[in-house]
Amino acid sequence: MRWIVVCLLLTMAGCGVGAGKGQVELETFTSLGSARGLAGLAPTELGTADTPGFVRTLERAKMSNPDEVRAALAFAPPADRRGFAFVMPGCAEDGAELTIEGDTLAANLTGGENVNCATANYFLAVFSVERDAIPATPKLSKTRR
């Protein structure tokens, strides 16, 4: 079964639409600018053993908005939800979507069409997902449009 949730944001905000009310929510979407060292950063489930390494990589990237990023990564979902963080390269996108297909959760940037960038920008998207909607050990993936 394929579930797609699209949340377009111009500022940090949460939203929950489609795919069963509240099944997937984009908790935070923020630009990281063109900070170095973010290429290839694997997505992580928040609150797991991989989270501290993910956070350290972001802190070393020397972003212009470290407090905003720390707040996003401090997100603690309620017991019936799980949190996932993705860093994705893009240009001028203004939102992200999370697709759940089988045992795979795939994030994709949205918006910002018809903009030509000389340098890649990076974006942080933090999603929460109903615990019952996904397998115990989902595969996390970043997709390109």
N, C-alpha and C positions, 0 to 999 in steps of 0.2 A: 504494500500500500504506500502511496506516495503522498507526502504532506508538504506543503509549501506555505511559508509565512513570509510576507514581505512587510517590512516596516521602513518607511522612508522618514528620515529625520534631518532636520536642519540644526538642531541642538541636542544635547544629551537629554534623553527622555526614555521612558519605557512605553511599550505598546504590546498589545496582544490581539491578534486578529486571525481569522481563518483557522484551519486545521484543528477544529474543536476548540471551543472557547478557552483561551488561556493555556492551551497545550504547550505552545512555544511563545516565549516573550523575548524581545530584544530589550535587555535591561539597560545597556549602555552602548553608545556608538560615539567614538571620538577620534579625531585626527591625531596622528603621531608625527606629522610632517615628514620630512625626508631624512629622519634620523638614520644613522648608519647602524649596521649590525643586526638588522631585523629580517633580512632576506632569509627565507627558509626556516623561520622560527615555527616549530610545530605547535599546533593548538593544544590546549590542556583543559582538563576538567578541574575546576577550582576546588580547593580543599583536598587535593590528593598530593602524593609525594612529588609529583612533577611540577607543582605550582611554584615552589620557591625558585627553581631554576628559570622558569618562565619570567617571574618577576625580576630576578637579577638581570636577565638579558635586557629587559625593557629599561631598567634603571641605568645600565651601562650605555644605553643608546643616547642618553642626554637629550631628552625631549624638552620642548618648551613648556609643557604642561604636566610635570611629574605628579603634582597633587591630584589632578583630575584622574590620571592613570592609576595611581595608588587607590583612590576611592573606588574606581571601577573594579579593580582586582580584589578589593576587600568585600565585594558582594558575597553575602552568605544566603543562599536560597533557603526557604523553609524546608522542613523535613520531607514534604511530598514532591520536591523539585530538586533538580541537579543543575549546576552552573558550568558553563563552558566558555572559554576565552579563545578568540582567534585574532591573529595579526595578519592582515592581508595587504599586499601592495596594490596601489591603484593610482588614481589621478585626482579627480574632483568629485568622487562619489559622496553621497549624502545619506546613505543607509546601508543596511545589510539584510540578507535573508538567510534562514536556516532551513535546509531540506532534510527530511528524515526519510530514508529509503532503506528498508530492511534493517541491517545493523549498522548503517553508516549515517553519520550526521555531517552534512556538507554545508559550509558557509560560503556565501558569495556576496560581493559588494553590489550595490544598486545605485542608480542615478548617475549624474555627471556625464551623460552621453554627449558626444560631439565636442569634447574638450581635449586639446592636444597638450600633453605635458612633456617638458624636456627632461624632468627628473621624476622618478617614482615617489609618490607619497605613500605612507603606511597608515592603516586604520586599525583601531582596536574595537572589536565587537564582542560584547558579553551577552550571552543568551542564557535563559533558564528554560528547562524542559520538564514537563511532568515526569516524575520518576517511572510511572507505569507505561509511558509511551515509548520507552527505549529499552534496549537490552542492558544487562548489567555491565558489559564491557563493549560499548559502541566504538566503531572506528571513526576517527575524526579526520575530516578532509576539508581542504580549501579548494574551491573550484574557480575557474575563470569563465567569464561570459564570452 
